[in-house]
């Protein structure tokens, strides 16, 4: 009996304007900077020796564009999906990271991970379980 397996390569999107401006992005659709596009080109070069047949990405422009750049010479099927988006940050989306620190976003996420406090869902933030569930659906 022949064993079949699938290798998955995860690649983070390149730098975005939200990264530069230190904005909490989540599901916000923020494009790549010129540097982000260059980072994707460098990653494409790093991955040129790896054979893969499909490309999947979030439907958000930063991930979609990164995947397009990675796939330029390969011409593989590229499928986008909302299921691969990063965590939804609710009312924190679009705010400066510093504001998130003042509002204790990171402490909230940490305490949720440790103690499963309900405050995270009260703040409209996607829970770990919701995020993982999306991944499994994909």
GROMACS elastic network, one bead per residue, 0.5 to 0.9 nm:
[ bonds ]
;  ai    aj funct       b0    kb
    7    52     6  0.87765   500
   11    43     6  0.83989   500
   11    66     6  0.86773   500
   11    67     6  0.85858   500
   12    63     6  0.75715   500
   12    66     6  0.82344   500
   13    16     6  0.81698   500
   13    32     6  0.80917   500
   13    36     6  0.75044   500
   13    37     6  0.89510   500
   13    39     6  0.85030   500
   13    40     6  0.72269   500
   13    62     6  0.60823   500
   13    63     6  0.51703   500
   13    64     6  0.84531   500
   13    65     6  0.82041   500
   13    66     6  0.55208   500
   13    67     6  0.79833   500
   14    32     6  0.63427   500
   14    33     6  0.78560   500
   14    35     6  0.75027   500
   14    37     6  0.62863   500
   14    38     6  0.78903   500
   14    39     6  0.56005   500
   14    40     6  0.57857   500
   14    62     6  0.72271   500
   14    63     6  0.79744   500
   14    65     6  0.89914   500
   14    66     6  0.65259   500
   15    18     6  0.81242   500
   15    19     6  0.61228   500
   15    20     6  0.74311   500
   15    31     6  0.86315   500
   15    32     6  0.57074   500
   15    33     6  0.59758   500
   15    34     6  0.82419   500
   15    35     6  0.63891   500
   15    37     6  0.76514   500
   15    39     6  0.75244   500
   15    40     6  0.89808   500
   15    62     6  0.83213   500
   16    19     6  0.50814   500
   16    20     6  0.64840   500
   16    21     6  0.86655   500
   16    30     6  0.64342   500
   16    31     6  0.56073   500
   16    33     6  0.50711   500
   16    34     6  0.86049   500
   16    35     6  0.83270   500
   16    36     6  0.61587   500
   16    62     6  0.68878   500
   17    20     6  0.50494   500
   17    21     6  0.60916   500
   17    22     6  0.83234   500
   17    23     6  0.83649   500
   17    30     6  0.65579   500
   17    31     6  0.64360   500
   17    32     6  0.62697   500
   17    33     6  0.57378   500
   17    36     6  0.89214   500
   18    21     6  0.50398   500
   18    22     6  0.57187   500
   18    24     6  0.71217   500
   18    25     6  0.64024   500
   18    30     6  0.62865   500
   18    31     6  0.80582   500
   18    32     6  0.86272   500
   18    94     6  0.83436   500
   18    96     6  0.89680   500
   19    23     6  0.61724   500
   19    24     6  0.80754   500
   19    25     6  0.81243   500
   20    23     6  0.77890   500
   20    33     6  0.85532   500
   21    96     6  0.75278   500
   21    97     6  0.89120   500
   22    25     6  0.88123   500
   22    95     6  0.84755   500
   22    96     6  0.56501   500
   22    97     6  0.55611   500
   22    98     6  0.79152   500
   23    93     6  0.77500   500
   23    94     6  0.57035   500
   23    95     6  0.55402   500
   23    97     6  0.55320   500
   23    98     6  0.86633   500
   24    28     6  0.84027   500
   24    89     6  0.77237   500
   24    92     6  0.68093   500
   24    93     6  0.53145   500
   24    94     6  0.54070   500
   24    95     6  0.56775   500
   24    96     6  0.60934   500
   24    97     6  0.57476   500
   24   100     6  0.78468   500
   25    28     6  0.51053   500
   25    29     6  0.75762   500
   25    30     6  0.72767   500
   25    86     6  0.87569   500
   25    88     6  0.84240   500
   25    89     6  0.78992   500
   25    92     6  0.87071   500
   25    93     6  0.56903   500
   25    94     6  0.59155   500
   25    95     6  0.81714   500
   26    29     6  0.83887   500
   26    85     6  0.76567   500
   26    86     6  0.56734   500
   26    87     6  0.54727   500
   26    89     6  0.56773   500
   26    90     6  0.84028   500
   26    92     6  0.88118   500
   26    93     6  0.61966   500
   26    94     6  0.82766   500
   27    30     6  0.87982   500
   27    60     6  0.74175   500
   27    85     6  0.66138   500
   27    86     6  0.66958   500
   27    87     6  0.71662   500
   27    88     6  0.55838   500
   27    89     6  0.76552   500
   27    90     6  0.89869   500
   27    93     6  0.75921   500
   28    60     6  0.77545   500
   28    88     6  0.86810   500
   28    93     6  0.69060   500
   28    94     6  0.70465   500
   29    59     6  0.89391   500
   29    60     6  0.54231   500
   29    61     6  0.59918   500
   29    62     6  0.72286   500
   30    60     6  0.75882   500
   30    61     6  0.65346   500
   30    62     6  0.61806   500
   31    36     6  0.88916   500
   31    60     6  0.83994   500
   31    61     6  0.56336   500
   31    63     6  0.87098   500
   31    65     6  0.81527   500
   32    35     6  0.76517   500
   32    36     6  0.51282   500
   32    37     6  0.62392   500
   32    61     6  0.77522   500
   32    62     6  0.53484   500
   32    63     6  0.86417   500
   32    65     6  0.76213   500
   32    66     6  0.81068   500
   33    37     6  0.63818   500
   33    38     6  0.86427   500
   34    37     6  0.51526   500
   34    38     6  0.63266   500
   34    39     6  0.86841   500
   35    39     6  0.61216   500
   35    40     6  0.86670   500
   36    40     6  0.63015   500
   36    41     6  0.86941   500
   36    62     6  0.86891   500
   36    66     6  0.81330   500
   37    40     6  0.51057   500
   37    41     6  0.63341   500
   37    42     6  0.87617   500
   37    65     6  0.80047   500
   37    66     6  0.69777   500
   37    69     6  0.76360   500
   38    42     6  0.62324   500
   38    43     6  0.86150   500
   39    42     6  0.50573   500
   39    43     6  0.61876   500
   39    44     6  0.86016   500
   39    66     6  0.87484   500
   40    44     6  0.61244   500
   40    45     6  0.86632   500
   40    65     6  0.86889   500
   40    66     6  0.55988   500
   40    67     6  0.80752   500
   40    69     6  0.62044   500
   40    70     6  0.64706   500
   41    44     6  0.50036   500
   41    45     6  0.63740   500
   41    46     6  0.87504   500
   41    66     6  0.84083   500
   41    69     6  0.62890   500
   41    70     6  0.67612   500
   42    45     6  0.50867   500
   42    46     6  0.63041   500
   42    47     6  0.87662   500
   42    70     6  0.89888   500
   43    47     6  0.61843   500
   43    48     6  0.86014   500
   43    70     6  0.71466   500
   44    47     6  0.51674   500
   44    48     6  0.60806   500
   44    69     6  0.71086   500
   44    71     6  0.76540   500
   44    72     6  0.85510   500
   45    48     6  0.52530   500
   45    49     6  0.84107   500
   45    70     6  0.83391   500
   46    49     6  0.75598   500
   46    50     6  0.88015   500
   47    50     6  0.54826   500
   47    51     6  0.84855   500
   47    70     6  0.82474   500
   48    51     6  0.77097   500
   48    70     6  0.89541   500
   52    55     6  0.79460   500
   52    74     6  0.86304   500
   52    76     6  0.80457   500
   53    74     6  0.84375   500
   53    75     6  0.89957   500
   53    76     6  0.57553   500
   53    77     6  0.72727   500
   54    76     6  0.53596   500
   54    77     6  0.51696   500
   54    78     6  0.61802   500
   54    79     6  0.79333   500
   55    67     6  0.69123   500
   55    68     6  0.87223   500
   55    70     6  0.87511   500
   55    71     6  0.74047   500
   55    76     6  0.65634   500
   55    77     6  0.61089   500
   55    79     6  0.62909   500
   55    80     6  0.84684   500
   56    64     6  0.85436   500
   56    67     6  0.74673   500
   56    77     6  0.83186   500
   56    78     6  0.56485   500
   56    80     6  0.56723   500
   56    81     6  0.76074   500
   56    84     6  0.83517   500
   57    60     6  0.81917   500
   57    63     6  0.58758   500
   57    64     6  0.57751   500
   57    66     6  0.85822   500
   57    67     6  0.64491   500
   57    78     6  0.76214   500
   57    79     6  0.64663   500
   57    81     6  0.64193   500
   57    82     6  0.85543   500
   57    83     6  0.89864   500
   57    84     6  0.63552   500
   57    85     6  0.81592   500
   58    61     6  0.80596   500
   58    62     6  0.84675   500
   58    63     6  0.56338   500
   58    64     6  0.62134   500
   58    79     6  0.84995   500
   58    80     6  0.52740   500
   58    81     6  0.50553   500
   58    82     6  0.56030   500
   58    83     6  0.69154   500
   58    85     6  0.50482   500
   58    86     6  0.82250   500
   59    62     6  0.84741   500
   59    63     6  0.69154   500
   59    64     6  0.58361   500
   59    79     6  0.85577   500
   59    81     6  0.51461   500
   59    82     6  0.56036   500
   59    83     6  0.85896   500
   59    84     6  0.77515   500
   59    85     6  0.72960   500
   60    63     6  0.56798   500
   60    64     6  0.59460   500
   60    65     6  0.84584   500
   60    80     6  0.84266   500
   60    81     6  0.86222   500
   60    82     6  0.78513   500
   60    85     6  0.72469   500
   61    65     6  0.57221   500
   61    66     6  0.82706   500
   62    65     6  0.54286   500
   62    66     6  0.62148   500
   62    67     6  0.87087   500
   63    66     6  0.50873   500
   63    67     6  0.61342   500
   63    68     6  0.85733   500
   63    80     6  0.89483   500
   63    85     6  0.86044   500
   64    67     6  0.51811   500
   64    68     6  0.61891   500
   64    69     6  0.87697   500
   64    78     6  0.88827   500
   64    79     6  0.89612   500
   64    80     6  0.70092   500
   65    69     6  0.62504   500
   65    70     6  0.86222   500
   66    69     6  0.52291   500
   66    70     6  0.62631   500
   66    71     6  0.86429   500
   67    70     6  0.50107   500
   67    71     6  0.60618   500
   67    72     6  0.86187   500
   67    78     6  0.76854   500
   68    71     6  0.50850   500
   68    72     6  0.60838   500
   68    78     6  0.77277   500
   69    72     6  0.52520   500
   69    73     6  0.85719   500
   70    73     6  0.78781   500
   70    74     6  0.81137   500
   71    74     6  0.51286   500
   71    75     6  0.57839   500
   71    76     6  0.64881   500
   71    77     6  0.87491   500
   71    78     6  0.79278   500
   72    75     6  0.60704   500
   72    76     6  0.86310   500
   73    76     6  0.86586   500
   75    78     6  0.82696   500
   80    83     6  0.86969   500
   80    84     6  0.80977   500
   81    84     6  0.59849   500
   81    85     6  0.77065   500
   81   138     6  0.82318   500
   82    85     6  0.55256   500
   82   134     6  0.86154   500
   83    86     6  0.86373   500
   83   131     6  0.85788   500
   83   133     6  0.89622   500
   83   134     6  0.51540   500
   83   135     6  0.62356   500
   83   136     6  0.88501   500
   83   137     6  0.73071   500
   83   138     6  0.60034   500
   84   134     6  0.72583   500
   84   135     6  0.65548   500
   84   138     6  0.74295   500
   85    88     6  0.80650   500
   85   131     6  0.87583   500
   85   134     6  0.87417   500
   86   131     6  0.78110   500
   87   125     6  0.77578   500
   87   126     6  0.60225   500
   87   127     6  0.80307   500
   87   128     6  0.82889   500
   87   130     6  0.88941   500
   87   131     6  0.63103   500
   88    92     6  0.89090   500
   88    93     6  0.76298   500
   88   124     6  0.81489   500
   88   125     6  0.57794   500
   88   126     6  0.51747   500
   88   127     6  0.85766   500
   88   131     6  0.84022   500
   89    92     6  0.53635   500
   89    93     6  0.53355   500
   89   105     6  0.89876   500
   89   123     6  0.83575   500
   89   124     6  0.68509   500
   89   126     6  0.63749   500
   90    93     6  0.58292   500
   90   121     6  0.88509   500
   90   123     6  0.65402   500
   90   126     6  0.73288   500
   91    94     6  0.81899   500
   91    95     6  0.83254   500
   91   123     6  0.68092   500
   91   124     6  0.64588   500
   91   125     6  0.75959   500
   92    95     6  0.56187   500
   92    96     6  0.84630   500
   92    97     6  0.88281   500
   92    99     6  0.85314   500
   92   100     6  0.65874   500
   92   103     6  0.88136   500
   92   105     6  0.77995   500
   92   123     6  0.84323   500
   92   124     6  0.86540   500
   92   125     6  0.80909   500
   93    96     6  0.85692   500
   94    97     6  0.89246   500
   95    98     6  0.82206   500
   95    99     6  0.63975   500
   95   100     6  0.68527   500
   96    99     6  0.51866   500
   96   100     6  0.64728   500
   96   101     6  0.88153   500
   97   101     6  0.62605   500
   97   102     6  0.86907   500
   97   105     6  0.89815   500
   98   102     6  0.63084   500
   98   103     6  0.85860   500
   99   103     6  0.60699   500
   99   104     6  0.83837   500
   99   105     6  0.87338   500
  100   104     6  0.59528   500
  100   105     6  0.51384   500
  100   106     6  0.72974   500
  101   105     6  0.58472   500
  101   106     6  0.64633   500
  101   107     6  0.81474   500
  102   105     6  0.77701   500
  103   106     6  0.85975   500
  104   107     6  0.52301   500
  104   108     6  0.60677   500
  104   109     6  0.86971   500
  105   109     6  0.62481   500
  105   110     6  0.86126   500
  105   120     6  0.87702   500
  106   109     6  0.51276   500
  106   110     6  0.61195   500
  106   111     6  0.85807   500
  107   111     6  0.59824   500
  107   112     6  0.83958   500
  108   111     6  0.52558   500
  108   112     6  0.61151   500
  108   113     6  0.86485   500
  108   117     6  0.84271   500
  108   119     6  0.72562   500
  108   120     6  0.64221   500
  109   112     6  0.50966   500
  109   113     6  0.62229   500
  109   114     6  0.87429   500
  109   120     6  0.67831   500
  109   125     6  0.88616   500
  109   127     6  0.86180   500
  110   113     6  0.51455   500
  110   114     6  0.63307   500
  110   115     6  0.85130   500
  111   114     6  0.50907   500
  111   115     6  0.56392   500
  111   116     6  0.69906   500
  111   117     6  0.67239   500
  111   120     6  0.89479   500
  112   115     6  0.52714   500
  112   118     6  0.73192   500
  112   119     6  0.76703   500
  112   120     6  0.66155   500
  112   127     6  0.81868   500
  112   128     6  0.85577   500
  113   116     6  0.58610   500
  113   117     6  0.81928   500
  113   127     6  0.88744   500
  113   128     6  0.75303   500
  114   117     6  0.83172   500
  116   119     6  0.86827   500
  116   120     6  0.85885   500
  117   120     6  0.68429   500
  117   121     6  0.86487   500
  118   121     6  0.57029   500
  118   122     6  0.64200   500
  118   123     6  0.89029   500
  119   123     6  0.61881   500
  119   124     6  0.87957   500
  119   125     6  0.88757   500
  120   123     6  0.52376   500
  120   124     6  0.66677   500
  120   125     6  0.54787   500
  120   126     6  0.74011   500
  120   127     6  0.67842   500
  121   125     6  0.53118   500
  121   126     6  0.65115   500
  121   127     6  0.65630   500
  122   125     6  0.74569   500
  123   126     6  0.89335   500
  124   127     6  0.89365   500
  126   129     6  0.81544   500
  126   130     6  0.60848   500
  126   131     6  0.65203   500
  127   130     6  0.51434   500
  127   131     6  0.62239   500
  127   132     6  0.86099   500
  128   131     6  0.51065   500
  128   132     6  0.60836   500
  128   133     6  0.84106   500
  129   132     6  0.51424   500
  129   133     6  0.59070   500
  129   134     6  0.86277   500
  130   133     6  0.50082   500
  130   134     6  0.63658   500
  130   135     6  0.88223   500
  131   134     6  0.52981   500
  131   135     6  0.65980   500
  131   136     6  0.89591   500
  132   136     6  0.62841   500
  132   137     6  0.86378   500
  133   136     6  0.50858   500
  133   137     6  0.61691   500
  133   138     6  0.86549   500
  134   137     6  0.50621   500
  134   138     6  0.63270   500
  135   138     6  0.51472   500
